[in-house]
Amino acid sequence: MSDAAVTTYLIKAFWSQVETTIDWVINRSGAVHVHVDDILYGYERLLKQIDSNLTLHMTHAIPEDSMEMVIGCDGYAESISSVMSLVQAAPVLGNLKVRAFHDRLSDIPTSIETSEEELKLEDIWFHISQSADGLFLSLFIKEFSGLDEDNRVEAVMYYLDAFIGEFDMMTRVSTLNWYGLPPEPLDFGLKPLNELRHDFDLLRTQVKPVGVTLH
């Protein structure tokens, strides 16, 4: 069986599992001693077989007896096609809304609790610039200890998706750099992260999407 055939089979298997279990998840999520997490883990396990970069986020939607499923790829542009193939193959279910990638948020938290410490929005600053190859985004985090050591990195990525959207983050930002925050960030021409959306939108239409062709 070819790789394409295997992927097609796994996509069908994923949506078949969702179709047969989503009612159970919706009706019992939040209940005590009910293994909803086991079913969601089954969804995620199948997704990782399709593409190891795929992510799944599920929340209750309106009306209350429905849910929203967001399929993303954790910022890996090479997996955009996997996300789109999955979403396009989604069955029509009245109680499940399927969406590709995390959209911008209108209600952004001022802090995020991580496994070890709290990340405050005010502790993240940025600098953004444009070139022919895309947008260059530099992040400056207070007391930053490095990408491999700092457990706040995932929370910072959440903020980036919240401010500019996962798809734009992958396809418009060609370079992302990480630094420690200097004592006087204004002296270095930096801006607080809550201004990122405004500055990003001023430049967004001036650069072509990186690594994807839009039709």
Backbone hydrogen bonds, N-H to C=O, Kabsch-Sander energy under -0.5 kcal/mol:
donor,donor_aa,acceptor,acceptor_aa,energy
6,V,2,S,-2.3
7,T,3,D,-2.5
8,T,4,A,-2.4
9,Y,5,A,-2.3
10,L,6,V,-2.5
11,I,7,T,-2.5
12,K,8,T,-2.2
13,A,9,Y,-2.3
14,F,10,L,-2.4
15,W,11,I,-2.2
16,S,12,K,-2.1
17,Q,13,A,-2.1
18,V,14,F,-2.2
19,E,15,W,-2.6
20,T,16,S,-1.7
21,T,17,Q,-1.0
21,T,18,V,-0.8
22,I,18,V,-2.5
25,V,21,T,-2.1
26,I,22,I,-2.7
27,N,23,D,-2.4
28,R,24,W,-1.4
29,S,25,V,-1.7
31,A,28,R,-2.3
34,V,31,A,-0.8
36,V,34,V,-1.9
39,I,35,H,-1.0
40,L,36,V,-2.2
41,Y,37,D,-2.4
42,G,38,D,-1.6
43,Y,39,I,-1.9
44,E,40,L,-2.4
45,R,41,Y,-2.5
46,L,42,G,-1.9
47,L,43,Y,-2.2
48,K,44,E,-2.3
49,Q,45,R,-1.1
50,I,46,L,-1.4
51,D,47,L,-2.6
54,L,51,D,-1.9
55,T,72,G,-2.1
57,H,70,V,-1.9
59,T,68,E,-2.0
61,A,66,S,-2.0
66,S,63,P,-1.1
67,M,95,N,-2.2
68,E,59,T,-3.2
69,M,97,K,-3.4
70,V,57,H,-3.0
70,V,68,E,-0.5
71,I,69,M,-0.6
71,I,99,R,-2.6
72,G,55,T,-1.6
72,G,70,V,-0.6
76,Y,73,C,-2.2
77,A,75,G,-0.9
79,S,76,Y,-2.0
80,I,77,A,-1.7
83,V,79,S,-1.8
84,M,80,I,-2.5
85,S,81,S,-2.4
86,L,82,S,-2.0
87,V,83,V,-2.5
88,Q,84,M,-2.5
89,A,85,S,-1.2
90,A,87,V,-1.2
93,L,91,P,-0.8
96,L,93,L,-1.3
97,K,67,M,-2.7
98,V,96,L,-0.6
99,R,69,M,-2.8
101,F,71,I,-3.1
101,F,99,R,-0.5
103,D,101,F,-0.5
105,L,162,A,-2.6
108,I,106,S,-0.7
112,I,119,L,-2.4
114,T,112,I,-0.5
114,T,117,E,-2.4
119,L,112,I,-3.1
120,K,118,E,-0.6
121,L,110,T,-2.8
123,D,120,K,-1.9
124,I,121,L,-1.7
125,W,140,F,-2.5
126,F,191,K,-2.7
127,H,138,S,-1.9
129,S,136,F,-2.1
131,S,134,G,-2.4
134,G,131,S,-1.1
135,L,172,R,-2.1
136,F,129,S,-3.1
137,L,135,L,-0.6
137,L,175,T,-2.9
138,S,127,H,-2.9
138,S,136,F,-0.5
139,L,177,N,-3.0
140,F,125,W,-2.7
141,I,179,Y,-2.5
142,K,123,D,-2.1
144,F,141,I,-1.4
150,D,146,G,-2.9
151,N,149,E,-0.6
153,V,150,D,-1.2
156,V,152,R,-2.1
157,M,153,V,-2.3
158,Y,154,E,-1.8
159,Y,155,A,-1.9
160,L,156,V,-2.1
161,D,157,M,-2.4
162,A,158,Y,-2.4
163,F,159,Y,-2.3
164,I,160,L,-2.6
165,G,160,L,-0.6
165,G,161,D,-1.8
166,E,102,H,-2.6
169,M,165,G,-2.2
170,M,166,E,-1.9
171,T,167,F,-2.2
172,R,168,D,-2.5
173,V,168,D,-0.8
173,V,169,M,-0.6
174,S,135,L,-1.6
174,S,172,R,-0.8
175,T,135,L,-1.7
177,N,137,L,-2.4
179,Y,139,L,-2.1
181,L,141,I,-1.8
187,D,184,E,-1.4
188,F,184,E,-0.5
188,F,185,P,-1.2
189,G,186,L,-1.5
190,L,185,P,-2.0
191,K,126,F,-2.2
193,L,124,I,-2.4
195,E,192,P,-2.2
196,L,193,L,-2.4
199,D,195,E,-1.9
200,F,196,L,-3.2
201,D,197,R,-2.4
202,L,198,H,-1.2
203,L,199,D,-0.8
203,L,200,F,-1.0
204,R,200,F,-1.9
205,T,201,D,-0.5
206,Q,203,L,-1.7
207,V,204,R,-1.3
210,V,171,T,-5.4
214,L,212,V,-0.6
